[in-house]
Amino acid sequence: MIATCASWALEDASPSTLLAAAAEEARQAAQAVTTEARLAEMLTQVSAGTWEPPANGISPDPYDTVAAVLWCATRATSLRRGLVGAVQLGGEPIPSPRSWAA
């Protein structure tokens, strides 16, 4: 799904086209593995402007992360603003590889 978004972005797709493609790809993936379409629903909310990042930051859940990434990417007016916006969302810190051995 992220590769699909990247492909559409390289083609200079509009944010609405990118989100529609992402939601459809997520829906098809959910059907293929017979699971709930939670990510597709979240992306539909991002597209509709009804998804909001949680006040306490983005969880390490992959669906939350994807929704937040696409929320930032489709709202940003520049790469810098998108990156700054993503960092400002906050979230769960990623553990350092040194802590993995402990």
Secondary structure, 3 states (H helix, E strand, C coil): CHHHHHHHHHCCCCHHHHHHHHHHHHHHHHHHCCCCCHHHHHHHHHHHCCCCCCCCCECCCHHHHHHHHHHHHHHCCCHHHHHHHHHHHCECCCCCHHHHCC
